[in-house]
């Protein structure tokens, strides 16, 4: 399967930062074709690619606001197994 992205995805590679433009998913590996910041077009395997700060995609969300959005909320509920243990004592 070959997928061409409508919007380029910012990525980090062993050769530097760039933008993923094409994804080719094979039976045993996935390949990403990336345009590096120096204009070179290189293909990398899945293990070599890391998506970098792409959560905003130009929507104006700051890092601080994103941290607040994804921050896990503390649970006030006692886990079910712990509740059973407390009832037995």
C-alpha positions in Angstrom: 0.0 0.0 0.0 1.3 3.4 -0.9 -0.1 6.6 0.8 0.7 10.1 -0.3 0.0 12.6 2.5 -2.2 15.6 1.7 -0.2 17.6 4.3 3.5 17.1 4.9 4.2 15.6 8.3 7.2 17.0 10.2 9.6 14.2 11.2 13.1 13.6 12.7 15.4 11.3 10.9 19.0 10.1 11.4 20.0 12.7 8.7 18.1 15.6 10.3 14.7 17.1 10.2 12.4 17.0 7.3 8.8 16.3 6.1 7.3 13.0 5.3 5.5 13.0 2.0 5.0 9.3 1.2 4.4 6.1 3.1 4.8 2.7 1.7 3.6 -0.2 3.9 4.9 -3.6 2.9 4.4 -7.0 4.3 7.5 -6.9 6.5 8.4 -3.2 6.8 7.2 0.3 6.3 9.1 2.9 4.4 8.8 6.7 4.7 9.9 9.0 1.9 11.1 12.3 3.4 12.1 15.6 2.0 15.0 16.8 4.3 15.5 20.4 5.2 18.5 20.5 2.8 16.1 19.5 -0.1 17.3 15.9 -0.3 14.7 13.2 -0.8 15.5 10.1 1.2 13.6 6.9 2.1 13.8 5.6 5.7 12.5 2.5 7.4 9.9 2.8 10.2 12.5 2.5 13.0 14.4 5.5 11.7 11.5 8.0 11.7 10.1 10.0 14.6 7.2 12.4 14.2 8.1 15.7 15.6 5.7 18.2 17.3 3.0 17.6 14.8 0.0 17.9 17.2 -0.8 21.5 16.2 -0.6 21.3 12.4 -0.9 25.1 12.4 -3.9 25.3 14.8 -2.2 27.6 17.2 -2.0 25.3 20.2 0.9 26.2 22.4 3.1 23.5 24.1 1.7 24.5 27.5 -1.9 24.2 26.4 -1.2 20.8 24.8 0.4 19.6 28.0 -2.7 20.6 29.9 -4.9 18.8 27.3 -3.0 15.5 27.5 -2.2 15.6 31.2 -3.7 12.5 32.8 -6.4 13.3 35.3 -5.9 11.7 38.8 -8.3 8.9 39.5 -10.3 9.2 42.7 -11.8 5.8 42.3 -10.4 2.8 44.2 -9.3 0.0 41.8 -11.7 -2.9 41.8 -9.2 -5.4 43.1 -8.1 -3.0 45.9 -11.8 -2.5 46.9 -12.2 -6.3 47.3 -9.1 -6.5 49.5 -10.4 -3.6 51.7 -13.7 -5.3 52.2 -12.1 -8.6 53.4 -10.3 -6.9 56.3 
